[in-house]
Amino acid sequence: MTYRDATSSSDTGADRTERELREALSALADGVRAAPDAYRTARGEWLRRERRRRLVLAVLIAVVFALATLIGLWVLNRTPADPGVIFSGTGTHAGASLTGSPGDLPPTGSPAG
């Protein structure tokens, strides 16, 4: 007894469509024969793609790192040629001399509160 014999003659459209689709896919699957070395070939191709993907990623990371380093060095090299006032070493800062002691500073006022 087959599946078709077990079904009633009052199949709905959805049941009939499902049954016909199952039969068609079964017939298609019966006709498919895998090559004996298909797994080995597919695995080799996958491993090759994986190695290539990792190599491309490593090269991309190296390029981005080198580019960021070069941009950073270029930005640091673009400092002004004249010495700045912060680290010039000339003059006094905030009223203190380079050889003076903290006692030489004028007293500060107390905060209003």
C-alpha positions as CSV (number, residue, x, y, z in Angstrom):
1,M,0.0,0.0,0.0
2,T,1.4,3.3,-1.0
3,Y,0.9,6.8,0.3
4,R,-1.4,7.6,-2.5
5,D,-3.6,4.5,-1.8
6,A,-4.0,5.4,1.9
7,T,-5.3,8.9,1.1
8,S,-8.9,9.6,0.6
9,S,-10.2,10.9,-2.7
10,S,-11.4,14.1,-1.0
11,D,-7.9,15.7,-0.7
12,T,-7.8,19.4,-0.2
13,G,-5.7,21.5,-2.5
14,A,-3.0,22.0,0.2
15,D,-2.8,18.3,1.0
16,R,-2.5,17.4,-2.7
17,T,0.1,20.1,-3.3
18,E,2.2,18.8,-0.3
19,R,1.9,15.2,-1.5
20,E,2.9,16.0,-5.1
21,L,5.8,18.2,-3.9
22,R,7.0,15.4,-1.6
23,E,6.9,12.9,-4.5
24,A,8.7,15.2,-6.8
25,L,11.5,16.0,-4.3
26,S,11.8,12.2,-3.5
27,A,12.2,11.4,-7.2
28,L,14.8,14.2,-7.5
29,A,16.7,13.0,-4.5
30,D,16.8,9.4,-5.8
31,G,18.5,10.6,-9.0
32,V,21.3,12.5,-7.2
33,R,24.6,10.6,-6.8
34,A,27.5,12.3,-5.0
35,A,31.0,12.0,-6.4
36,P,33.2,9.7,-4.3
37,D,35.6,12.5,-3.3
38,A,33.1,15.3,-3.1
39,Y,33.7,15.8,0.7
40,R,37.4,16.0,0.3
41,T,37.2,18.5,-2.6
42,A,34.7,20.7,-0.8
43,R,36.7,20.6,2.4
44,G,39.9,21.5,0.5
45,E,38.2,24.5,-1.2
46,W,36.8,25.6,2.2
47,L,40.2,25.4,3.8
48,R,41.8,27.4,0.9
49,R,39.1,30.1,1.2
50,E,39.6,30.2,5.0
51,R,43.4,30.6,4.6
52,R,42.9,33.3,2.0
53,R,40.4,35.1,4.2
54,R,42.8,35.1,7.2
55,L,45.7,36.3,5.0
56,V,43.6,39.2,3.6
57,L,42.5,40.1,7.1
58,A,46.1,40.1,8.4
59,V,47.3,42.3,5.5
60,L,44.4,44.7,6.1
61,I,45.2,45.0,9.8
62,A,48.9,45.6,8.9
63,V,47.9,48.3,6.4
64,V,45.5,50.0,8.8
65,F,48.1,49.9,11.6
66,A,50.9,51.3,9.3
67,L,48.6,54.0,8.0
68,A,47.5,55.1,11.5
69,T,51.2,55.2,12.6
70,L,52.2,57.3,9.6
71,I,49.3,59.7,10.1
72,G,50.2,60.0,13.8
73,L,53.9,60.7,13.0
74,W,52.8,63.2,10.3
75,V,50.6,65.1,12.8
76,L,53.3,65.1,15.4
77,N,55.8,66.4,12.9
78,R,53.6,69.4,12.0
79,T,54.3,71.2,15.3
80,P,55.1,74.9,15.0
81,A,58.8,75.8,14.5
82,D,58.8,78.6,17.1
83,P,59.0,77.5,20.8
84,G,55.8,77.7,22.7
85,V,55.2,79.6,25.9
86,I,54.5,76.5,28.0
87,F,57.9,74.8,27.8
88,S,60.1,77.7,26.7
89,G,62.0,77.9,30.0
90,T,62.0,81.7,29.9
91,G,60.3,84.0,32.3
92,T,58.4,83.2,35.4
93,H,55.2,81.2,35.7
94,A,52.3,82.5,37.9
95,G,54.5,84.9,39.8
96,A,57.1,82.4,41.0
97,S,60.7,82.5,40.0
98,L,62.7,79.4,39.0
99,T,65.0,79.8,42.0
100,G,62.4,81.1,44.5
101,S,60.7,79.2,47.2
102,P,57.0,78.8,47.8
103,G,57.3,81.3,50.7
104,D,58.1,84.0,48.1
105,L,54.6,83.8,46.6
106,P,52.0,86.4,47.6
107,P,49.2,85.1,49.9
108,T,46.0,84.3,48.1
109,G,42.7,85.6,49.3
110,S,40.2,83.3,50.9
111,P,37.2,82.3,48.8
112,A,34.1,84.3,49.4
113,G,31.6,82.1,51.0
